[in-house]
């Protein structure tokens, strides 16, 4: 069953097509990867799905549970169960980790926050009362942001470059959390150009220049990405080190 579908989606900025008649179906309860070189339109796709400002004037449709999301606000999409984890998590000077994690959650109790932090490898007593600010590393902020998303009990999570700026240990904790989400029936969509992230998915889409090049199982898409995208003379082709990550 498709929980989310992108149908013939075209988005144009300054006369340039960033997304060009792209169609993707995301199955409920699966981990999907959208992979491609930098500038392929991957993050733009996530922003359109989330309904962010500047990404709402498009041709085509985005369907959630069979219903169009056109005109549906970001807040309403979040209430319906769609969330986005940023490539660069936000900082909120003066806001405690506990308040940040529970901001969008029905549950506000400390025990629940501790459980979420612990599941992501963050020692609760060390982080509960810290501020979500520049004293936290990128990996710490990403895990805290993911804790806040888990607290919202979403149905679809979009993750933009989940491995960006974090160490291997933090990344493994994030992958473990994603597997637990999948077991609960949550749909995960990872935006990436990394093979290590791709390998965590059940199914993948390969896009370039805003169009769908291929889709299918991870091994198939990984081989295509390695053999065709790395050697391609596209101006935004991924570096060799990115595929080896």
C-alpha positions in Angstrom: 0.0 0.0 0.0 1.3 3.5 -0.9 1.1 5.9 2.0 2.7 8.7 -0.1 2.8 9.3 -3.8 4.5 11.9 -6.0 2.7 12.1 -9.3 4.2 13.9 -12.3 5.7 16.5 -10.1 7.3 19.5 -11.8 8.8 22.5 -9.9 10.5 25.4 -11.7 12.7 28.1 -10.2 13.8 31.1 -12.3 12.9 29.3 -15.5 14.8 26.1 -14.6 13.1 22.8 -13.9 14.4 21.5 -10.5 11.9 18.6 -10.6 10.8 17.4 -14.0 7.7 15.3 -14.2 8.9 12.9 -11.4 6.7 10.2 -10.0 7.5 8.1 -6.9 5.4 5.7 -4.8 6.4 5.2 -1.1 5.1 2.1 0.5 3.9 2.2 4.1 6.1 0.6 6.7 9.2 0.6 4.5 12.6 2.4 4.6 13.1 4.1 1.2 16.2 5.9 -0.1 16.2 8.7 -2.6 19.8 8.8 -3.9 21.5 10.9 -6.5 24.3 13.4 -7.0 24.4 16.8 -5.4 21.9 19.2 -7.2 19.8 16.3 -8.4 16.6 17.7 -6.7 16.5 15.4 -3.7 16.2 18.0 -1.0 13.8 20.0 -3.1 11.6 16.9 -3.3 11.6 16.6 0.5 10.7 20.3 0.8 7.8 19.9 -1.6 6.4 16.9 0.3 6.7 18.8 3.6 5.1 21.9 2.0 7.8 24.3 3.0 7.6 28.0 2.0 8.7 28.5 -1.6 8.0 24.9 -2.5 4.2 25.0 -3.0 3.8 26.2 -6.5 4.2 23.0 -8.6 2.5 21.1 -11.3 1.4 17.5 -10.6 0.3 16.1 -7.2 1.6 14.9 -3.9 -0.9 12.4 -2.4 -0.9 11.3 1.2 -3.1 8.3 1.9 -4.7 9.0 -1.5 -5.6 12.6 -0.8 -3.9 15.7 -2.3 -1.7 17.8 0.0 -2.0 20.9 -2.2 -2.9 23.8 0.0 -2.2 21.8 3.2 0.0 23.8 5.6 3.2 22.5 7.1 1.6 22.4 10.6 -1.4 20.4 9.3 1.0 17.9 7.5 2.8 17.4 10.8 -0.5 16.8 12.6 -1.4 14.2 9.9 1.9 12.5 10.6 4.5 13.8 8.1 7.8 15.1 9.6 11.1 16.3 8.2 14.6 15.9 9.9 16.9 18.6 8.6 20.4 18.1 7.2 21.5 20.8 9.6 19.4 20.6 12.8 18.2 23.9 14.2 19.6 25.4 17.4 17.3 27.0 20.0 19.3 29.0 22.4 17.9 28.7 25.9 15.5 25.9 25.1 16.2 22.8 27.1 16.5 19.4 25.5 13.5 18.2 27.5 11.3 21.0 26.3 12.5 20.6 22.7 11.8 16.9 22.6 8.3 17.2 24.0 7.3 20.4 22.1 5.2 18.4 19.5 4.4 15.4 21.7 1.2 14.5 23.6 3.4 13.0 26.3 5.4 15.5 28.4 6.7 13.3 31.2 10.4 13.1 32.0 10.5 9.4 32.0 9.4 9.3 28.4 12.0 11.8 27.3 14.7 9.8 29.1 13.6 6.7 27.3 13.8 8.4 23.9 17.3 9.9 24.6 18.6 6.6 26.0 17.3 4.7 22.8 19.5 7.1 20.8 22.6 6.6 22.9 22.4 9.9 24.8 22.8 9.5 28.5 19.5 11.1 29.8 20.9 12.8 33.0 23.6 14.5 30.9 21.3 15.9 28.3 17.9 16.4 29.8 18.5 20.0 31.0 21.1 21.1 28.5 20.2 23.8 26.0 19.8 22.9 22.3 22.6 25.3 21.3 26.1 25.5 19.9 27.5 23.6 22.8 26.1 20.4 21.3 27.9 18.7 18.5 26.2 18.1 15.1 25.7 14.4 16.0 24.2 15.2 19.4 21.8 17.7 17.8 20.7 15.2 15.1 19.9 12.6 17.7 18.0 15.1 19.8 16.1 16.2 16.8 15.3 12.6 16.0 14.1 12.1 19.6 11.7 15.0 19.2 10.4 13.4 16.0 10.0 10.0 17.7 8.0 11.8 20.4 5.5 13.1 17.8 4.8 9.5 16.8 4.8 10.2 13.0 3.7 8.0 10.2 6.2 9.3 7.6 9.7 10.6 8.3 11.8 12.5 5.7 15.5 12.5 6.6 17.7 14.8 4.6 21.3 13.5 4.6 21.1 11.6 7.9 24.8 11.0 8.0 25.9 14.6 7.4 28.4 15.9 10.0 28.1 13.0 12.5 30.4 10.2 13.6 29.9 6.5 13.0 28.6 5.7 16.5 25.9 8.4 16.2 25.0 7.2 12.8 24.5 3.6 14.0 22.2 4.8 16.8 20.1 6.7 14.2 20.0 3.6 12.0 18.9 1.5 14.9 16.1 4.0 15.7 15.0 3.9 12.0 14.7 0.1 12.2 12.6 0.3 15.3 10.3 2.8 13.5 10.0 0.5 10.6 9.0 -2.3 12.9 6.2 0.0 14.2 4.9 0.6 10.6 6.5 4.0 10.1 7.6 5.0 6.6 11.1 6.4 6.4 12.4 8.3 3.4 16.1 9.0 3.4 17.5 11.7 1.1 21.2 10.8 0.5 24.2 10.5 -1.8 25.9 8.0 0.5 26.2 4.3 -0.1 26.3 3.6 3.7 22.9 5.2 4.1 21.5 3.6 0.9 22.4 0.2 2.4 20.0 0.7 5.3 17.0 1.0 2.9 14.5 -1.6 1.7 13.9 0.1 -1.6 15.6 3.0 -3.5 15.0 5.6 -6.2 17.8 7.1 -8.2 17.3 10.6 -9.4 19.4 13.1 -11.4 18.5 16.6 -12.7 15.1 16.3 -11.2 14.1 13.1 -13.1 13.8 9.5 -12.0 16.6 7.4 -13.6 15.8 4.0 -11.9 14.1 2.4 -9.0 14.3 -1.0 -7.3 16.2 -3.0 -4.7 19.1 -1.4 -3.0 21.8 -3.6 -4.6 20.5 -2.8 -8.0 20.4 0.9 -7.4 23.8 0.9 -5.6 25.5 -0.8 -8.6 24.0 1.8 -10.9 25.0 4.7 -8.7 28.5 3.3 -8.4 29.0 2.4 -12.0 27.2 5.1 -13.8 26.9 8.2 -11.5 30.5 8.3 -10.3 31.9 8.1 -13.8 29.3 10.5 -15.3 30.5 13.9 -16.4 27.5 15.6 -14.8 28.6 18.9 -13.2 27.2 17.7 -9.9 28.5 14.1 -10.0 29.4 12.7 -6.5 33.0 12.5 -5.4 34.6 9.0 -5.1 34.9 9.5 -1.3 31.1 9.9 -1.0 30.4 6.5 -2.4 33.0 4.9 -0.2 31.5 6.4 3.0 
